Amino acid sequence: MLRYIYGNDLNRYPTLRDTMFRDRADQFSRRLGWEVNVNDRGEERDQYDILNPLYVIWELDDGTHGGSMRFLPTVGRTMINEHFSHLTDGVKIESPLIWECTRFCISPRADRRAAAALVLGGGELMELYHLMHFCGVFDPRMERIYRLYHVEPDVIGTAGEGKDRIGVGLWEMKPEAWKPTLARLGIDRATSLSWINRSFNRVEPPMELAKIA
């Protein structure tokens, strides 16, 4: 299932928290070779994890991390504005209607549903908070996922070539993206909405909303 957890609440889910940060270390440090900090517990954490971001986490049946993303409003500190402004010609991305999405991570224990779940979680956040776009920095490995789920970003800028190329873009959950994403997970929209409602202690939505996809 999907969980939506603010950073300040991660301690309520110690197994999910610990396996998420360890999987991030495995993906970003060991497999991708990024220059990230890994602590003595084998966890990858950075300066943005202390800003109470909102995590979308795909939880496996055994309660461990299957995949996750991290979201921060662009009206505050973001990785794009502080470290990747060269990709936007120095223009800051800053709007209450745009959130930054970072640390897209898939656990080696997860199956193919994990990526679909994270795309779905992003779409649900966009609807819940009435957002227009997410922004993020991406590399070539992410482009196949974007195409598969019909969420290709509007590219703002790029740098590098080949496998070293990185880009920054804006993406949204378009109407045509819901159906294939839900189908990949094998669930209906009502199930997806029940997950986000449970995370935020919200009442169930009207049935007409649950039937969007």
Buried (B, 14 or more C-beta within 10 A) or exposed (E): BBBBBEBEBBEEBEEBBBBBBBBBBBBBBEEEEEEBEBEEEEBBBBEBBEBEBBBBBBBBEEEBBBBBBBBBBBEEEBBBBEEBBEBBEEEEBBBEEBBBBBBBBBBEBBEEBBBBBBBBBBBBBBBBEEBEBBBBBBBEEBBEBBEBBBBBBEEBBEEEEEEEEBBBBBBBBEEEBBEBBBEBBEBBBBBBBBBBBBBEEEEEBEEEEBEBB
